[in-house]
């Protein structure tokens, strides 16, 4: 089944998706990711984008593919996954995106210090 045929399946549910959400679904199909992970009306298009970007980088998005996180929180979790961090430390909706950002930066600094050679 080609991309256009797959998109038709989602267009049948058009009353559930707006044009921005459909655009994210299209991009996911074009980039060969499993859009079923985020093709739900419960996600705003910005959340869909963060999940799609993680899938495109072959990250385990299950930790943030949840509507309880807004797109800014999702981005911070994705950045941490991309950096190879233990995001479970801050992947909690009780933290806003800025708090997550600060925690992530601290973890990145700690990781960098762990890899610096002792001279």
GIJO-V840800 format. One record per run of one state. SS is the DSSP state (~ for helix, > for strand, _ for the rest). FROM is the first residue (numbers start at 1). TO is the last residue. If there is no record, write none. Layout:
# GIJO-V840800
ss=SS from=FROM to=TO
ss=SS from=FROM to=TO
This chain:
# GIJO-V840800
ss=_ from=1 to=2
ss=~ from=3 to=11
ss=_ from=12 to=18
ss=~ from=19 to=30
ss=_ from=31 to=34
ss=~ from=35 to=37
ss=_ from=38 to=44
ss=~ from=45 to=56
ss=_ from=57 to=60
ss=~ from=61 to=63
ss=_ from=64 to=70
ss=~ from=71 to=82
ss=_ from=83 to=86
ss=~ from=87 to=89
ss=_ from=90 to=96
ss=~ from=97 to=115
ss=_ from=116 to=119
